[in-house]
Amino acid sequence: MLEILNLKVSYGAIKALDGVSLRVDRGEIAALLGANGSGKTTALRAVTGQAAIQEGRILFAGREIQGLPPHEIIRRGLAVVPEGRRIFANLTVAENLLMGAYWRREKDAARDMKEIFKTFPRLAERRGQRAGTLSGGEQQMLALGRALMSRPRLLLLDEPSLGLAPLLVREVFHIIKKLHEREVTILLVEQNAAAALEIAHYGYVLETGRIVLEGKGNDLLEHPRLKDAYLGE
């Protein structure tokens, strides 16, 4: 579904990504792990056309997408839930969801909104409420729902557990598993390595712009280097 080949991105003299290669197979959850400043968000920005790349290729469903504008990438079936959620605080829940389907037919968007409300009952209860008044967990659900309104084939999640209480973190990861069961392919970018690898089929560890470790999710959970650096063991 997604293949990144020898990706290089720099900000001035700083190499944010230095030859990163990874793939996300259709129907799987892949995790991209790393500390702050490792290059995780830059990788997502490059995939979605928001960061200029100096070298490398990005293939989505077998077709190169590097250099395309973000709106064209989204139309091809890729959606992103950005770090910090970035909902429209002054719009209602329903209006935020419609923003995720701005280019689709009104009839199709209305049908999909009903499905979103089935997946997230709390959003249905608050459909007319301003998004800025929702709790952190509810705002994360709204950001997920907004991305799903574009009917993505690949969903990119940037730090979905950031700033949430442990109980809400478990709820968000449960929702991610449910989305996967609906045959949504997912690339999950996370600092919470333990939670991410519990649901990921495959994982990559990024340090200072380079992939330093990769493997099946369960295998990485037991890897000594990962335990020492990210799991506190």
Steps between C-alpha positions, in 0.01 A plus 500: 500500500782739591870473419766755590838457335822675614316812613713803586362824642707788637420826675800712411808317626293265718424156354150416623484176298815334373420213265180367661334199338186327624181338373144452617325198353133505414279411796764535771584736784860619478659701781768766464659557839751749632565776748431870444717633220566159346328595172164325536281800423730607216446158342123550510531853365704368210244231422214752503681753281566753777880463514736537206723197447856517373522139393295180494167366379159459661257253348135477599310203357785450255506857364751772583353789696805709594458850365120485488303767692336381826143523367583268210659246736186503715281444194700188423393346830741611770394682817691629802406569861763761597678533831294714734180410310458849345124500499303815416414615851228748402316254275259235625580130505289443189661792316848366582407162358370657180834676458652155455271438202507845340570360153246217511131498406268624774291181492807278546635719779169489688494120479857473625431738788237257624765227500740724690235562764451123535875457551522795741169522692629786714543712188140428406390630840701819443443554128377858551761591762798721421808283462714720723285407800561124464734307727843398370384146434190618318707736287723208401191301400386799295836525325483129417144533377586801284780302332271203441247726325735509200472119473876442514676187385793597724466683830803679650480563875748744653535451878131418567566437872686826561370690803233244591449334837588127514135393494436707188819367339365146533168612352668668202709190422188285528337726240804466272464122519132532409588717200747235384226239523310717249789433258667838539878483451678706767840659553522587869763751613547479876731563795300249706689198366336241725143597406583533130680166469222314678274567199756541218583222257837656421706780648787734421715694749628837384798676662646830374348452156598137444324165545709317761269207574208324333301180535168343590315680777522215751869447427584867553322497836757245616804662338762600763586829329138608481433397860795703621431813294119520482335258741695594812624147568 
